[in-house]
């Protein structure tokens, strides 16, 4: 079983979280890995949020019609 937790900072790790992990896994062997996340500038986060909104508002425009895609691929293969 794999479980991952994401924290904005190490300060968010509370004794309660550690106690819960101890309670769930009790005497079983576990490994805890710490991975520092790369720094993402605020302007880049904002860009992703803007794109998410655009996608949500225009979802129909971004969905693929699988039959149409296959049809186009078949046409391309016939040309070869």
Secondary structure per residue as TSV (DSSP state, phi and psi in degrees):
chain	resnum	aa	ss	phi	psi
A	1	X	-	360.0	131.9
A	2	X	-	-114.9	134.3
A	3	X	-	-134.6	135.6
A	4	X	-	-126.4	150.5
A	5	X	-	-125.1	141.6
A	6	X	-	-117.1	130.1
A	7	X	-	-125.0	137.3
A	8	X	S	-66.5	-29.0
A	9	X	S	-154.9	161.7
A	10	X	G	-63.3	-21.8
A	11	X	G	-65.6	-18.8
A	12	X	G	-78.1	-12.2
A	13	X	-	-78.2	113.1
A	14	X	-	-106.2	161.5
A	15	X	H	-57.5	-31.3
A	16	X	H	-61.9	-42.0
A	17	X	H	-62.2	-46.0
A	18	X	H	-64.2	-40.0
A	19	X	H	-63.7	-37.7
A	20	X	H	-65.7	-42.9
A	21	X	H	-60.3	-45.1
A	22	X	H	-59.9	-41.2
A	23	X	H	-66.5	-41.4
A	24	X	H	-70.5	-44.8
A	25	X	H	-93.9	-16.1
A	26	X	T	42.4	-113.7
A	27	X	T	-90.1	-1.1
A	28	X	S	-73.5	150.2
A	29	X	-	-74.7	133.5
A	30	X	-	-135.4	162.7
A	31	X	-	-124.6	140.6
A	32	X	-	-119.7	123.6
A	33	X	-	-109.7	137.4
A	34	X	-	-111.3	125.7
A	35	X	-	-129.9	119.6
A	36	X	-	-76.3	131.5
A	37	X	-	-84.0	147.7
A	38	X	-	-67.5	151.5
A	39	X	-	-74.3	128.8
A	40	X	-	-117.1	119.8
A	41	X	-	-61.7	151.7
A	42	X	H	-60.1	-37.1
A	43	X	H	-62.8	-33.8
A	44	X	H	-73.0	-39.0
A	45	X	H	-62.3	-41.6
A	46	X	H	-63.4	-39.4
A	47	X	H	-61.6	-43.0
A	48	X	H	-63.8	-42.4
A	49	X	H	-61.9	-41.9
A	50	X	H	-62.5	-43.2
A	51	X	H	-64.7	-37.0
A	52	X	H	-61.0	-42.8
A	53	X	H	-64.2	-43.7
A	54	X	H	-60.7	-44.4
A	55	X	H	-63.4	-42.7
A	56	X	H	-63.4	-39.5
A	57	X	H	-77.1	-20.0
A	58	X	T	-127.5	36.4
A	59	X	H	-56.7	-42.7
A	60	X	H	-57.4	-35.8
A	61	X	H	-70.2	-18.9
A	62	X	H	-107.1	-1.3
A	63	X	-	-81.6	139.9
A	64	X	-	-90.7	138.0
A	65	X	-	-90.8	104.8
A	66	X	H	-58.2	-39.8
A	67	X	H	-61.8	-41.0
A	68	X	H	-66.7	-40.7
A	69	X	H	-63.1	-46.2
A	70	X	H	-63.1	-41.7
A	71	X	H	-59.8	-44.4
A	72	X	H	-63.9	-40.9
A	73	X	H	-64.4	-41.2
A	74	X	H	-62.4	-39.8
A	75	X	H	-62.6	-43.1
A	76	X	H	-63.8	-39.7
A	77	X	H	-68.3	-35.0
A	78	X	H	-65.2	-31.2
A	79	X	H	-68.4	-35.4
A	80	X	-	-71.7	360.0
